[in-house]
Amino acid sequence: MSRQKYLQMVVTLAVLSMLFSANAADAPINAGAGTTVTVGDNYEIETTGNGSTAVAAAQNANVTLGNDAKITVDGDSAYGVQTNGENSKIEFGDDAGIAMTGNAAVGVETSADNSHIKFGESAEIILQGDYNYGASVWSENSSIEFGADAKITAVSNAVRVGGNDSQAIFGADAILTTSGDNAYTVHLGAASGSSIIFDKGAVINSDGHSRPI
């Protein structure tokens, strides 16, 4: 990644950090098995520490966040949003923002079968660090869905699907960008019956020595 691209990402993360920190941080969400958690608009989570997770849903749990949810996670091997139990669901309103600053970090992932994560319009995920993933469908019969105008910016990998019969779905005018060496902007693994679907107007960018698809 060029120095200019690196500086642009650092500046973007700094601006997002200031925006996300305008109010006192709210508590992380860890929905237990069979529970339902609902929070309103402008929910803001800031977490630090390796292996931390800002929003998680266990088996049969349902989590709903309103518009303008903001998540900032600083740590290696961390998750912004994760389904870690079967038949769980996490849903965001419009204008969600996720910023990750560690290595091997994941912005959004389904890690358990039959789990689903959905965003409204204008969601944005930004990751700084090596070996990271913006959106990862890593379980069977699962999905991550974005409304129109979604943006994912990552050094390593923007979106991957690696579970059988699973999907990543993007609404109109999505923009996905990677900037590191040996990166995938869009990666569909060796999974049976799985797909990555884009509506009209999608833009796939690959800076550096990356592999766009």
Residue pairs with C-beta under 8 A, 6 or more apart in sequence:
1 155
1 179
1 180
1 181
1 207
1 208
2 207
2 208
5 179
5 207
5 208
6 179
9 126
9 128
9 153
9 155
9 179
10 128
12 126
12 153
13 99
13 101
13 126
13 128
16 70
16 72
16 97
16 99
16 126
17 72
17 99
19 70
19 97
20 44
20 46
20 70
20 71
20 72
20 97
20 99
21 44
21 46
21 72
22 44
23 42
23 44
25 44
25 45
25 46
26 39
26 43
26 44
26 45
27 45
28 45
28 47
28 52
28 53
28 54
28 55
28 56
29 37
29 39
29 45
29 54
29 55
29 56
29 63
29 65
30 53
30 56
30 58
31 37
31 56
31 57
31 58
31 61
31 62
31 63
31 88
32 58
32 61
33 58
33 59
33 60
33 61
33 85
34 59
34 60
34 61
35 58
35 61
35 62
36 61
36 62
36 63
36 64
37 61
37 62
37 63
37 64
38 63
38 64
39 64
39 65
39 66
39 69
40 66
41 66
41 67
41 68
41 69
41 93
42 66
42 67
42 68
42 69
42 70
43 65
43 66
43 68
43 69
43 70
44 69
44 70
44 71
45 54
45 55
45 69
45 70
45 71
45 72
46 71
46 72
46 73
47 53
47 54
47 72
47 73
47 74
47 75
47 78
48 73
48 74
48 75
49 74
49 75
49 78
50 75
50 76
50 77
50 78
50 102
51 75
51 76
51 77
51 78
52 73
52 75
52 78
52 79
53 73
53 78
53 79
53 80
53 81
53 82
53 84
54 71
54 72
54 73
54 79
54 80
54 81
55 63
55 65
55 71
55 80
55 81
55 82
55 90
56 79
56 81
56 82
56 83
56 84
57 63
57 82
57 83
57 84
57 85
57 88
57 89
57 90
57 115
58 84
58 85
58 88
59 85
59 86
59 87
59 88
59 112
60 85
60 86
60 87
60 88
61 85
61 88
61 89
62 88
62 89
62 90
62 91
63 88
63 89
63 90
63 91
64 90
64 91
65 90
65 91
65 92
65 93
65 96
66 93
67 93
67 94
67 95
67 120
68 93
68 94
68 95
68 96
68 97
69 92
69 93
69 96
69 97
70 96
70 97
70 98
71 80
71 81
71 96
71 97
71 98
71 99
72 98
72 99
72 101
73 79
73 80
73 98
73 99
73 100
73 101
73 102
73 105
74 101
74 102
75 101
75 102
75 105
76 102
76 103
76 104
76 105
76 129
77 102
77 103
77 104
77 105
78 100
78 102
78 105
78 106
79 105
79 106
79 107
79 109
80 98
80 100
80 105
80 106
80 107
80 108
80 125
81 90
81 98
81 107
81 108
81 109
81 117
82 106
82 108
82 109
82 110
82 111
83 89
83 90
83 109
83 110
83 111
83 112
83 115
83 116
83 117
83 139
83 142
84 111
84 112
85 112
85 115
86 112
86 113
86 114
86 115
87 114
87 115
88 112
88 115
88 116
89 115
89 116
89 117
89 118
90 116
90 117
90 118
91 117
91 118
91 119
92 118
92 119
92 120
92 123
93 120
94 120
94 121
94 122
94 123
94 147
95 120
95 121
95 122
95 123
96 119
96 120
96 123
96 124
97 123
97 124
97 125
97 126
98 107
98 108
98 123
98 124
98 125
98 126
99 125
99 126
99 127
100 106
100 107
100 125
100 126
100 127
100 128
100 129
100 132
101 127
101 128
101 129
102 129
102 132
103 129
103 130
103 131
103 132
104 129
104 130
104 131
104 132
105 127
105 129
105 132
105 133
106 132
106 133
106 136
107 125
107 127
107 132
107 133
107 134
107 135
107 152
107 154
108 117
108 125
108 134
108 135
108 136
108 144
109 133
109 135
109 136
109 137
109 138
110 116
110 117
110 136
110 137
110 138
110 139
110 142
110 143
110 144
110 163
110 166
111 138
111 139
112 139
112 142
113 139
113 140
113 141
113 142
113 163
114 139
114 140
114 141
114 142
115 139
115 142
116 142
116 143
116 144
116 145
117 143
117 144
117 145
118 143
118 144
118 145
119 145
119 146
119 147
119 150
120 147
121 147
121 148
121 149
121 150
121 171
122 147
122 148
122 149
122 150
123 146
123 147
123 150
123 151
124 150
124 151
124 152
124 153
125 134
125 135
125 151
125 152
125 153
125 154
126 152
126 153
126 154
127 133
127 134
127 153
127 154
127 155
127 156
128 155
129 155
129 156
130 155
130 156
130 180
131 156
132 154
132 155
132 156
132 157
133 154
133 156
133 157
133 158
133 159
133 160
134 152
134 153
134 154
134 157
134 158
134 159
134 176
135 144
135 146
135 152
135 158
135 159
135 160
135 168
136 144
136 157
136 159
136 160
136 162
137 143
137 144
137 160
137 161
137 162
137 163
137 166
137 167
137 168
137 194
138 160
138 162
138 163
139 163
139 166
140 163
140 164
140 165
140 166
141 163
141 164
141 165
141 166
142 163
142 166
142 167
143 166
143 167
143 168
143 169
144 159
144 167
144 168
144 169
145 167
145 168
145 169
146 169
146 170
146 171
146 174
147 171
148 171
148 172
148 173
148 174
148 199
149 171
149 172
149 173
149 174
150 170
150 171
150 174
150 175
151 174
151 175
151 176
151 177
152 158
152 159
152 174
152 175
152 176
152 177
153 177
153 178
153 179
154 177
154 178
154 179
154 180
154 183
155 178
155 179
155 180
155 183
156 178
156 180
156 183
156 184
157 178
157 183
157 184
157 185
157 187
158 176
158 177
158 178
158 184
158 185
158 186
159 168
159 176
159 185
159 186
159 187
159 196
160 168
160 184
160 186
160 187
160 188
160 189
161 167
161 168
161 187
161 188
161 189
161 191
161 194
161 195
161 196
162 189
162 190
162 191
162 194
163 191
163 194
164 191
164 192
164 193
164 194
165 191
165 192
165 193
165 194
166 191
166 193
166 194
167 194
167 195
167 196
167 197
168 195
168 196
168 197
169 196
169 197
170 196
170 197
170 198
170 199
170 202
171 199
172 199
172 200
172 201
172 202
173 199
173 200
173 201
173 202
173 203
174 198
174 199
174 201
174 202
174 203
175 202
175 203
175 205
176 185
176 186
176 202
176 203
176 204
176 205
177 185
177 205
177 206
177 207
178 184
178 185
178 205
178 206
178 207
178 208
178 210
178 212
179 207
179 208
179 210
180 208
180 210
181 208
181 209
181 210
182 209
182 210
182 211
183 206
183 208
183 210
183 211
184 210
184 211
184 212
184 213
185 204
185 205
185 206
185 210
185 211
185 212
185 213
186 196
186 204
186 212
186 213
187 213
188 194
188 195
188 196
204 212
204 213
205 212
206 212
